[in-house]
Amino acid sequence: MLGTVVGAVLVISACSLSGCAAPAPDLERSQAPTTSPWRPTTLPITCGSGFGASSADSGTDADRPIWSLGWSGIDEGTAPYEITDPAGRTWESVKAPVSVSEGASGVLRVTSPVSARVVVATAEVWQNADAISPLTYMVTQVQLPACDEADAYPSLVLVPETACVTLTVAPSGGEPYDVAVPVGAACP
């Protein structure tokens, strides 16, 4: 008994002197996968795997090297619609192909609401959606590569209920910018 008490006192004393800290939590395991902002992309996006693009028709520019015309609001072809994922959950969604300027790279991240997701897929996955649903690749952030040519990747912005979804685009070597995407709800 005395040995146990002495051992506990030594451990407490050692931690007090050396600044012991609890180990950092494993964010992927400590949070539910549906809310974890750290869930990695499960579909690698590579150069040439999109549909191709040019800066002239993509909405990208020097200040916004990663952009989607679908983020700007609803027009022909970008109206929100319901879609069901492989697990049977229904999502409100907007098609918003993501264009990346020549030489640009960065991270696209869902900021809010926490229930929102994005799908950024390859052209091959999109064209074979009947075999494997692109919704298999719903994530909260995607790494977009720097390529010798501009490219556009098929994409969806999804949320369980209509909402204004905020995305943060963090281009490598540039200032991050937020984008408000209306998914069946107006954005302020």
Secondary structure, 3 states (H helix, E strand, C coil): CHHHHHHHHHHHHHHHHHCCCCCCCCHHHHCCCCCCCCCCCCCCCCCCCCCCCCHHHHCCCCCCCEECHHHHCCCCCCCCEEEECCCCCEEEEEECCEEECCCCCEEEEEEECCCCEEEECCHHHHHCCCCCCHHHHCECEEEECCCCCCEEECEEEEECCCEEEEEEEEECCCCCEEEEEEEECCCC
